Amino acid sequence: MDMPPERVKGKNYKCNECGERFNGIGRRPMCPSCQSEDVVEE
Ligand SMILES: [Zn+2]
């Protein structure tokens, strides 16, 4: 068993444009609903 200490799951983000909540991965997550990059981490 060689599990990495940190989880590889993304963080929860909320879109400022449409209010969509999603799980984003990477430095610049994009809203899956409206493709906006105006999102905030929750
Ligand atoms: Zn959106």
PDB file of the backbone (N, CA, C, O) and the ligand in Angstrom, with CONECT records:
HET     ZN  A 101       1
ATOM      1  N   MET A   1       0.847  -1.208   0.000  1.00  0.00           N
ATOM      2  CA  MET A   1       0.000   0.000   0.000  1.00  0.00           C
ATOM      3  C   MET A   1       0.876   1.249   0.000  1.00  0.00           C
ATOM      4  O   MET A   1       1.684   1.449   0.907  1.00  0.00           O
ATOM      5  N   ASP A   2       0.715   2.064  -0.997  1.00  0.00           N
ATOM      6  CA  ASP A   2       1.504   3.292  -1.081  1.00  0.00           C
ATOM      7  C   ASP A   2       0.581   4.449  -1.465  1.00  0.00           C
ATOM      8  O   ASP A   2       0.560   4.912  -2.605  1.00  0.00           O
ATOM      9  N   MET A   3      -0.167   4.885  -0.479  1.00  0.00           N
ATOM     10  CA  MET A   3      -1.143   5.946  -0.734  1.00  0.00           C
ATOM     11  C   MET A   3      -0.523   7.321  -0.493  1.00  0.00           C
ATOM     12  O   MET A   3       0.184   7.514   0.496  1.00  0.00           O
ATOM     13  N   PRO A   4      -0.773   8.252  -1.366  1.00  0.00           N
ATOM     14  CA  PRO A   4      -0.292   9.619  -1.131  1.00  0.00           C
ATOM     15  C   PRO A   4      -1.005  10.225   0.078  1.00  0.00           C
ATOM     16  O   PRO A   4      -2.184   9.949   0.302  1.00  0.00           O
ATOM     17  N   PRO A   5      -0.311  11.037   0.846  1.00  0.00           N
ATOM     18  CA  PRO A   5      -0.883  11.610   2.069  1.00  0.00           C
ATOM     19  C   PRO A   5      -2.031  12.571   1.790  1.00  0.00           C
ATOM     20  O   PRO A   5      -2.986  12.646   2.563  1.00  0.00           O
ATOM     21  N   GLU A   6      -1.940  13.300   0.696  1.00  0.00           N
ATOM     22  CA  GLU A   6      -3.005  14.264   0.411  1.00  0.00           C
ATOM     23  C   GLU A   6      -3.998  13.702  -0.588  1.00  0.00           C
ATOM     24  O   GLU A   6      -3.642  12.965  -1.508  1.00  0.00           O
ATOM     25  N   ARG A   7      -5.221  14.062  -0.387  1.00  0.00           N
ATOM     26  CA  ARG A   7      -6.256  13.584  -1.297  1.00  0.00           C
ATOM     27  C   ARG A   7      -6.158  14.330  -2.623  1.00  0.00           C
ATOM     28  O   ARG A   7      -5.798  15.505  -2.678  1.00  0.00           O
ATOM     29  N   VAL A   8      -6.482  13.625  -3.657  1.00  0.00           N
ATOM     30  CA  VAL A   8      -6.374  14.203  -4.992  1.00  0.00           C
ATOM     31  C   VAL A   8      -7.694  14.822  -5.422  1.00  0.00           C
ATOM     32  O   VAL A   8      -7.855  15.270  -6.558  1.00  0.00           O
ATOM     33  N   LYS A   9      -8.619  14.835  -4.497  1.00  0.00           N
ATOM     34  CA  LYS A   9      -9.911  15.422  -4.854  1.00  0.00           C
ATOM     35  C   LYS A   9      -9.799  16.936  -5.005  1.00  0.00           C
ATOM     36  O   LYS A   9      -8.930  17.569  -4.407  1.00  0.00           O
ATOM     37  N   GLY A  10     -10.674  17.494  -5.797  1.00  0.00           N
ATOM     38  CA  GLY A  10     -10.669  18.930  -5.999  1.00  0.00           C
ATOM     39  C   GLY A  10     -11.352  19.652  -4.862  1.00  0.00           C
ATOM     40  O   GLY A  10     -11.785  19.046  -3.882  1.00  0.00           O
ATOM     41  N   LYS A  11     -11.437  20.945  -5.012  1.00  0.00           N
ATOM     42  CA  LYS A  11     -12.082  21.761  -3.991  1.00  0.00           C
ATOM     43  C   LYS A  11     -13.458  22.186  -4.469  1.00  0.00           C
ATOM     44  O   LYS A  11     -13.781  22.140  -5.656  1.00  0.00           O
ATOM     45  N   ASN A  12     -14.255  22.600  -3.493  1.00  0.00           N
ATOM     46  CA  ASN A  12     -15.594  23.051  -3.839  1.00  0.00           C
ATOM     47  C   ASN A  12     -15.578  24.515  -4.250  1.00  0.00           C
ATOM     48  O   ASN A  12     -15.037  25.370  -3.549  1.00  0.00           O
ATOM     49  N   TYR A  13     -16.174  24.779  -5.382  1.00  0.00           N
ATOM     50  CA  TYR A  13     -16.246  26.146  -5.869  1.00  0.00           C
ATOM     51  C   TYR A  13     -17.686  26.527  -6.139  1.00  0.00           C
ATOM     52  O   TYR A  13     -18.551  25.677  -6.346  1.00  0.00           O
ATOM     53  N   LYS A  14     -17.918  27.831  -6.131  1.00  0.00           N
ATOM     54  CA  LYS A  14     -19.236  28.333  -6.478  1.00  0.00           C
ATOM     55  C   LYS A  14     -19.070  29.405  -7.543  1.00  0.00           C
ATOM     56  O   LYS A  14     -18.193  30.264  -7.455  1.00  0.00           O
ATOM     57  N   CYS A  15     -19.920  29.335  -8.537  1.00  0.00           N
ATOM     58  CA  CYS A  15     -19.845  30.280  -9.645  1.00  0.00           C
ATOM     59  C   CYS A  15     -20.545  31.578  -9.283  1.00  0.00           C
ATOM     60  O   CYS A  15     -21.669  31.575  -8.782  1.00  0.00           O
ATOM     61  N   ASN A  16     -19.866  32.689  -9.542  1.00  0.00           N
ATOM     62  CA  ASN A  16     -20.472  33.988  -9.270  1.00  0.00           C
ATOM     63  C   ASN A  16     -21.456  34.396 -10.356  1.00  0.00           C
ATOM     64  O   ASN A  16     -22.266  35.303 -10.165  1.00  0.00           O
ATOM     65  N   GLU A  17     -21.382  33.737 -11.468  1.00  0.00           N
ATOM     66  CA  GLU A  17     -22.248  34.097 -12.586  1.00  0.00           C
ATOM     67  C   GLU A  17     -23.629  33.463 -12.459  1.00  0.00           C
ATOM     68  O   GLU A  17     -24.651  34.143 -12.549  1.00  0.00           O
ATOM     69  N   CYS A  18     -23.642  32.156 -12.249  1.00  0.00           N
ATOM     70  CA  CYS A  18     -24.932  31.447 -12.246  1.00  0.00           C
ATOM     71  C   CYS A  18     -25.239  30.768 -10.918  1.00  0.00           C
ATOM     72  O   CYS A  18     -26.322  30.211 -10.739  1.00  0.00           O
ATOM     73  N   GLY A  19     -24.281  30.813  -9.980  1.00  0.00           N
ATOM     74  CA  GLY A  19     -24.538  30.224  -8.672  1.00  0.00           C
ATOM     75  C   GLY A  19     -24.322  28.728  -8.626  1.00  0.00           C
ATOM     76  O   GLY A  19     -24.619  28.092  -7.614  1.00  0.00           O
ATOM     77  N   GLU A  20     -23.813  28.155  -9.698  1.00  0.00           N
ATOM     78  CA  GLU A  20     -23.568  26.712  -9.743  1.00  0.00           C
ATOM     79  C   GLU A  20     -22.475  26.325  -8.767  1.00  0.00           C
ATOM     80  O   GLU A  20     -21.457  27.009  -8.657  1.00  0.00           O
ATOM     81  N   ARG A  21     -22.690  25.222  -8.055  1.00  0.00           N
ATOM     82  CA  ARG A  21     -21.652  24.697  -7.175  1.00  0.00           C
ATOM     83  C   ARG A  21     -21.047  23.472  -7.836  1.00  0.00           C
ATOM     84  O   ARG A  21     -21.763  22.608  -8.343  1.00  0.00           O
ATOM     85  N   PHE A  22     -19.724  23.402  -7.826  1.00  0.00           N
ATOM     86  CA  PHE A  22     -19.070  22.274  -8.474  1.00  0.00           C
ATOM     87  C   PHE A  22     -17.734  21.995  -7.818  1.00  0.00           C
ATOM     88  O   PHE A  22     -17.222  22.789  -7.029  1.00  0.00           O
ATOM     89  N   ASN A  23     -17.187  20.842  -8.167  1.00  0.00           N
ATOM     90  CA  ASN A  23     -15.902  20.439  -7.627  1.00  0.00           C
ATOM     91  C   ASN A  23     -14.833  20.718  -8.670  1.00  0.00           C
ATOM     92  O   ASN A  23     -14.782  20.071  -9.715  1.00  0.00           O
ATOM     93  N   GLY A  24     -13.980  21.693  -8.371  1.00  0.00           N
ATOM     94  CA  GLY A  24     -12.984  22.112  -9.348  1.00  0.00           C
ATOM     95  C   GLY A  24     -11.609  21.563  -9.046  1.00  0.00           C
ATOM     96  O   GLY A  24     -11.205  21.450  -7.888  1.00  0.00           O
ATOM     97  N   ILE A  25     -10.898  21.223 -10.103  1.00  0.00           N
ATOM     98  CA  ILE A  25      -9.527  20.741  -9.964  1.00  0.00           C
ATOM     99  C   ILE A  25      -8.609  21.646 -10.774  1.00  0.00           C
ATOM    100  O   ILE A  25      -8.938  22.035 -11.895  1.00  0.00           O
ATOM    101  N   GLY A  26      -7.475  21.973 -10.210  1.00  0.00           N
ATOM    102  CA  GLY A  26      -6.529  22.813 -10.933  1.00  0.00           C
ATOM    103  C   GLY A  26      -6.537  24.246 -10.417  1.00  0.00           C
ATOM    104  O   GLY A  26      -7.303  24.606  -9.523  1.00  0.00           O
ATOM    105  N   ARG A  27      -5.665  25.044 -11.006  1.00  0.00           N
ATOM    106  CA  ARG A  27      -5.512  26.419 -10.522  1.00  0.00           C
ATOM    107  C   ARG A  27      -6.672  27.303 -10.959  1.00  0.00           C
ATOM    108  O   ARG A  27      -7.114  28.174 -10.210  1.00  0.00           O
ATOM    109  N   ARG A  28      -7.160  27.076 -12.170  1.00  0.00           N
ATOM    110  CA  ARG A  28      -8.230  27.919 -12.668  1.00  0.00           C
ATOM    111  C   ARG A  28      -9.444  27.090 -13.076  1.00  0.00           C
ATOM    112  O   ARG A  28      -9.651  26.795 -14.253  1.00  0.00           O
ATOM    113  N   PRO A  29     -10.231  26.727 -12.082  1.00  0.00           N
ATOM    114  CA  PRO A  29     -11.426  25.942 -12.380  1.00  0.00           C
ATOM    115  C   PRO A  29     -12.450  26.772 -13.151  1.00  0.00           C
ATOM    116  O   PRO A  29     -12.511  27.995 -13.019  1.00  0.00           O
ATOM    117  N   MET A  30     -13.229  26.098 -13.934  1.00  0.00           N
ATOM    118  CA  MET A  30     -14.231  26.770 -14.747  1.00  0.00           C
ATOM    119  C   MET A  30     -15.602  26.188 -14.456  1.00  0.00           C
ATOM    120  O   MET A  30     -15.757  24.981 -14.275  1.00  0.00           O
ATOM    121  N   CYS A  31     -16.574  27.053 -14.416  1.00  0.00           N
ATOM    122  CA  CYS A  31     -17.939  26.610 -14.150  1.00  0.00           C
ATOM    123  C   CYS A  31     -18.409  25.677 -15.267  1.00  0.00           C
ATOM    124  O   CYS A  31     -18.354  26.035 -16.444  1.00  0.00           O
ATOM    125  N   PRO A  32     -18.873  24.475 -14.894  1.00  0.00           N
ATOM    126  CA  PRO A  32     -19.331  23.523 -15.918  1.00  0.00           C
ATOM    127  C   PRO A  32     -20.663  23.930 -16.524  1.00  0.00           C
ATOM    128  O   PRO A  32     -21.065  23.418 -17.569  1.00  0.00           O
ATOM    129  N   SER A  33     -21.336  24.845 -15.867  1.00  0.00           N
ATOM    130  CA  SER A  33     -22.660  25.246 -16.345  1.00  0.00           C
ATOM    131  C   SER A  33     -22.599  26.383 -17.362  1.00  0.00           C
ATOM    132  O   SER A  33     -23.233  26.328 -18.415  1.00  0.00           O
ATOM    133  N   CYS A  34     -21.817  27.422 -17.023  1.00  0.00           N
ATOM    134  CA  CYS A  34     -21.791  28.582 -17.918  1.00  0.00           C
ATOM    135  C   CYS A  34     -20.374  28.901 -18.417  1.00  0.00           C
ATOM    136  O   CYS A  34     -20.167  29.906 -19.097  1.00  0.00           O
ATOM    137  N   GLN A  35     -19.410  28.051 -18.081  1.00  0.00           N
ATOM    138  CA  GLN A  35     -18.036  28.208 -18.547  1.00  0.00           C
ATOM    139  C   GLN A  35     -17.374  29.486 -18.040  1.00  0.00           C
ATOM    140  O   GLN A  35     -16.401  29.958 -18.629  1.00  0.00           O
ATOM    141  N   SER A  36     -17.889  30.038 -16.967  1.00  0.00           N
ATOM    142  CA  SER A  36     -17.291  31.249 -16.407  1.00  0.00           C
ATOM    143  C   SER A  36     -16.113  30.894 -15.513  1.00  0.00           C
ATOM    144  O   SER A  36     -16.110  29.858 -14.849  1.00  0.00           O
ATOM    145  N   GLU A  37     -15.110  31.770 -15.506  1.00  0.00           N
ATOM    146  CA  GLU A  37     -13.988  31.567 -14.585  1.00  0.00           C
ATOM    147  C   GLU A  37     -14.153  32.419 -13.334  1.00  0.00           C
ATOM    148  O   GLU A  37     -13.272  32.457 -12.475  1.00  0.00           O
ATOM    149  N   ASP A  38     -15.266  33.087 -13.243  1.00  0.00           N
ATOM    150  CA  ASP A  38     -15.540  33.914 -12.068  1.00  0.00           C
ATOM    151  C   ASP A  38     -16.145  33.055 -10.970  1.00  0.00           C
ATOM    152  O   ASP A  38     -17.343  33.106 -10.694  1.00  0.00           O
ATOM    153  N   VAL A  39     -15.268  32.261 -10.351  1.00  0.00           N
ATOM    154  CA  VAL A  39     -15.730  31.336  -9.323  1.00  0.00           C
ATOM    155  C   VAL A  39     -14.966  31.595  -8.026  1.00  0.00           C
ATOM    156  O   VAL A  39     -13.847  32.108  -8.044  1.00  0.00           O
ATOM    157  N   VAL A  40     -15.573  31.238  -6.921  1.00  0.00           N
ATOM    158  CA  VAL A  40     -14.929  31.419  -5.624  1.00  0.00           C
ATOM    159  C   VAL A  40     -14.868  30.078  -4.905  1.00  0.00           C
ATOM    160  O   VAL A  40     -15.770  29.248  -5.014  1.00  0.00           O
ATOM    161  N   GLU A  41     -13.785  29.893  -4.171  1.00  0.00           N
ATOM    162  CA  GLU A  41     -13.634  28.658  -3.404  1.00  0.00           C
ATOM    163  C   GLU A  41     -14.506  28.724  -2.163  1.00  0.00           C
ATOM    164  O   GLU A  41     -14.584  29.760  -1.504  1.00  0.00           O
ATOM    165  N   GLU A  42     -15.157  27.622  -1.850  1.00  0.00           N
ATOM    166  CA  GLU A  42     -16.018  27.597  -0.669  1.00  0.00           C
ATOM    167  C   GLU A  42     -15.338  26.919   0.500  1.00  0.00           C
ATOM    168  O   GLU A  42     -15.923  26.811   1.577  1.00  0.00           O
TER     169      GLU A  42
HETATM  170 ZN    ZN A 101     -21.616  29.409 -13.835  1.00  0.00          ZN2+
END
